[in-house]
Amino acid sequence: MIPENSPSAAARLSGASGPPEAGRRPVVGVSLKLYFGLAATRTWLADVAALKGALAELPRPVDLFVLPSFPALADARELLAGTGVAYGAQDVHWAESGAWTGEVSAGMLAEAGARYVEVGHAERRRNFGETDATVAAKTGAAVRAGLVPVICAGERHDNGRAQAVEETLIQVRAALGGAGPDSEVIVAYEPVWAIGAREPAPAPHIRTVASAVRTCLRDHGVRGRVVYGGTAGPGTFGRLAGSVDGLFLGRRAHDTAGLRQVLEEVAAATAPAPLPLRP
């Protein structure tokens, strides 16, 4: 249930004009979900920190962020310091303070050094009853605290591109109602039927939905990037270059060698073409 002082639907959908973002920088994110314990998370974060040199050698800078469980945020702050790798959380509450047992506020995440926060994942919707209104409220809380919300959106069933666009845009528009003009957001397009599947969604399908999401971001006047998630891993981005700004990874990033490969693929695919030599 959303508190009564949350923004109304009309207020959330106002202020949707503004210039589109130019020169988007590619981005790769990783959510660990609840696969690792604290010790295993520390080991993984140390392995990610060791990618510092590889990040510096990429042909084009790529933003990398990781989302461990709440108890590991202090470890992320320690182990990722000075590496250029950002971190954040997998969820946030819409209230800044109050009698909300077990919840974590956006302000507290910002104090912990978080830069990103995931909102609206399909598992949160399915298992915890989160609605479009919940996601909009959490998006607003993240933006007000200076965090970048990673808005997850995607259709539940594979019923074709038109249905995918319609269902995804309903979720994205609702979430963006919590973000004012010129806010920075990331939309992770994750078709639910592709999460945990053997293969990602087909590239033409992803391109169609990503294009519609990008238009939606432009119409809302936010500084937004679009990434693909849903069984994404090495080899995925090469089929999507030019249509998305990066990938949102899960278990395929548990092996940081695979994560490094993804970073190299993203940087190479989005690097500007070299200038021709003078005759």
Helices and strands as residue ranges (DSSP letters): H 9-12, E 27-31, H 38-49, H 52-56, E 63-67, G 70-72, H 73-79, E 86-89, H 106-111, E 116-119, H 122-128, H 132-144, E 148-153, H 161-176, E 184-189, G 192-194, H 203-220, E 223-229, G 237-239, E 246-249, G 251-253, H 256-270
